[in-house]
Amino acid sequence: MNPVGETHPFRGAAQYVLDDELAKIVNVSRALEMPLLLKGEPGTGKTMLAHAIAESLAIPLIVLNVKSSMKLLDALYQYDTLTRLNDSRFGDSQRDVSDIGAYIRMGKIGQAFVSDCRTVLLIDEIDKADADFQDDMLDVLDQMQFDIIEIDKTISARHRPVIIITSNAKKDLSDPFLGRCNFHHIAFPAPETMRQILNVHFPNLSEILAQTALHTFYRLREFRGIEKKPATRELINWVRALQCDPDFDVKTLDSGEIPYLGVLFKKSVDLNLALQQAGRARR
């Protein structure tokens, strides 16, 4: 039996601020049973959306973190030949070495297919993979089945998963791939939306600290030459750091002094640039 929430429209989750347009494309993708491809700069909530959908629908989340060297077979299943060889040599296993199926382990897509209930399948950072991986993967997701050649068996999905695919747009995706997905670009949150996000994480945050921190944060994102701009995660951690400092005074932000820049900028080059530009701004 499917969870009750699975038939209800997705409207967000406790820790996820959702706009109406994104909610609609999620629910349309569920209704059409199509993968939803999300693009946007890091830190815009692409990955967290899959977590929020799983939480809202009360179904499991399975995450496939795509690597540049990954082959599609790795995402479907793995045949553990080494363990079988060792078992046959040493004879101390309780498994029957003649049963190849005992040495088949499901990859992340395989796990979603054989699950006893519907799942959310997150395929994270698909742009790291080559075009063949992308197109072959969508063939499998279209057909909802794949073959295990070692045991001549076809694995068919028991329940079609809710499929979320993310891309940081570092590499162009093929036209056939794009044509088989619904698409949504998640823009970086505007200050008003970011204020709502802070409310979720800091219900008792003072208005003066929230407004001053947001003003400083967006100003820092405009610094010239920054390679990795601070994103939502960095803002939340930065506000948490400010709150944990008993000597912090919000007036220091008004004066141009910016503590804990290392929480916001994670690359040495970016941190040095931010320190230089913040120093010039104070002067």
N, C-alpha and C positions, 0 to 999 in steps of 0.2 A: 504494500500500500504506500502511495506517495504521501509525503508530508502535506498537511493542509495548506501551509504557506506557499507550496509550490504552484498552486493554481491562482494565487492572488497576485495583483500587480506589484511590481517592485517599486518601492517609494523611498529607498534609502535604509540606513542602519544607524545604530546609536552613535557610532563614531565617524559617520560619513555624511558630509553635507552634499546634497544632490540637487542639481538644477533640473527644471522640468524637461528640457530638451534631451538630456542624457537619460533621464528616467524613461522617456518615450522610446528611445532607440533600443534600450535594454529590453523593454517589454515587447516591442515589435520583433526583435531578434529571437526572443523566446517563442513568440507565436509562429514565426516563419521557420523556426528551427534552423537558423543560420548563424554561423560564427559572427561575433561582433569584434571588429578590428578597431583598436583604440590607438590613436597617435597623440603625441604631445611631448613637451620637454620633460625630463626627469623631475619628479616631485609634484606632478599635477594630479596624482591619485589614480593612475591607470591600474596599477597592480592592486591597490586597496579596494577598487571597485569590485573585483572578483571576490575578495574577502567579504565585502558588504552584501553582495548578492547571496553568497552561501549562508551568511548569518541570517539574512532576511527570510530566505526560503527554508531555513533549517535543514540544509542538505550538506554533505561533505564537500570540501574543497580539495582538489588534486592539482598540484603545481608542477608544470614542466618548465624548468629553467633552461632555455635554449643556449647552447654553446656553439662557438664557431666551428668546432671540429665534430659536432654531433651528426650522426647518421640517423635516418628515420627509424631503422631497426632498433636503435637504442631506446627510442621513445615507445616502441611497440612491445618488444620483449627481448630477453637475453637468454641464450642457451649457455649454461654454465658448464662448459666442456672440461675445465680444469678440475672442478670439484668431482665430476663424474670419473675423470681419469684417476684421481687420487683414491676415490672410493673403490674403484675396480682393482687398484694396485694393493691397497692396504686392507680392504675387506672389513673395515670397522664401522661401516655406516649401516643404519637401519633401513636405508632406501634400497630399492631393487635397481641395480645399475643397468639392467636391461630395459628399464622403463625410462625412456628419454624424457617423457613428460614430467617426471619428478625433478628434472633439472632445468625446467623452463621457468623463468621468473618474468613477471609482467613489468613492462616499463610503465610510465605514467599514463600514456594513452590507453594501453592495455588494461591498467587498473580501473580507469574510468569505464571501459567497455564491460568488464566482468563484475563490476560492483552490483550488489544486490539492490541498490537504490539509485535514483538519479543523482548525479554529482554536478558540481561546477568544475570545469576543466580550464585552468588558466595556462595558456601557452605564452610565456613571458619572454619578451625581447626577440621576437621572431626575425627581426632584421639582422640578427647575428648569423643566421643560417644562410646557406646558399640557395639559389633559386630552385634547384632540383628538390631539396629538402622541403621547401615551402609548398611546391606544387604537388609533390607526392603525398605530403601530409594531408592536404585538402582532399585528394582523391580518397584517402582512407576515411576522412571525416564525412565526406559525401556519402560513401557507401556504407559507413558504419560497420565495417568489417575488415579483417586482414587475415592472411594465412601464416601459419607457423609451419614452415616447410620441413623442419626436422621430424615432425610427427604427422605431417599431411593433415592438418586440422585447420578449419576456418573458425576464427573467433568473431562472433557477431555481438554487437552491443545489446545488452539486456535492456538498457535505458539510454536514450539519447541524452548526452550531457549538455548542459548550458556551457557554450564554448566562448571564452573571452581570450582574445589574442592582443598582445600589446607590442608596440613598436616605438622606438625612440627616433625613428626616421633617419638613422645613420646610413641606411642603405635602401635604395629603391626596391619596392616589391614588384613582382611581375604582374602584368595586366591580368592574366588568368586568375592569379591569387586574389587581386583586388576585386575582380568581378564576381567572386564567389563568397564575398563577405559583405555584411553591412559595415559601414564606416562611421566613425565619429572622432572628431578632433577635440581633445580636451584642452582648452586654452588655460593659460596660467590664471589662477583666481584673481579677480579684481579685489581692491581693498574691502569693499562691502562684503563680498563672499568670504574673504580671509578673516574678517571680523567674526563672522558666524562660525568659522572653523575654530577660532580661538575660544569662542563661547562654549563650544562642545568640549574642548580639552581643559579650559580654565573657567568654570562657571562663576567663580568669585573674583575674576580678574578686574582690577579697577579700571575705570574708563580712561583715566589719564595715562596709565601705563600702556593700555591697549592701543590707544591712538598714537602715542609717542613712539612706541615700538614699531607699529605698522608704518608710520611715516619714515622712520629711520631705515626699516627693512627695504621698502621700495626704493628709497634713495640709494641704498647700497647696491641694489640690483642694476642701477643705471650707471655704475662706475665703468669707465672705459677699460677695455682690454680684459675683462673678467671672462675666463673660459667656462667655469662652472658656477653659474649664478646660484645664490642660496635659494632653496625651494621651501615648500611648506614644512617639511620635516625639520629643516634647520631652524625655521622661525619658531616652531613649537619648542625645540630644545633650547633655543636662545632665551625665550621668555621663561622657560623653566629655570635656566641658569640665573637669570636676573632675580627671579623670586627667591632662589636659594641663597643669594648673597645678602647677609644681614646689613652690610654696609652700603648696598646699592641705593642710590637716590635717583629718581626718574629725571631730576633736573640736570643730571650729567648728560643725558641724551639731548636735552634742549641746548646744552652748551656745545654740542658737537663731539663730545668724548664718547667713544663707543667701546664699552667693555666686551670681553669674550668674543672678539672677532673670529677666533679660531673655532668657535662653535658654528659660525655661519659659513666660513670659507674653509674647504677641506684640502685645497691644493696650496703648496707653498708659494707658487707664483701668484696665485689669486690673493692669498693673504698679504703678501708683500705689497701688491698693487693697492689693495684696500687700505692698508696702513698708510701708504704714501698719500693716497687721495683724501683719506679722512684727515690726515695731518694738515694738508694744504687747506682743506675746508675750514678747519678750526682757526688757522691763521688768517 
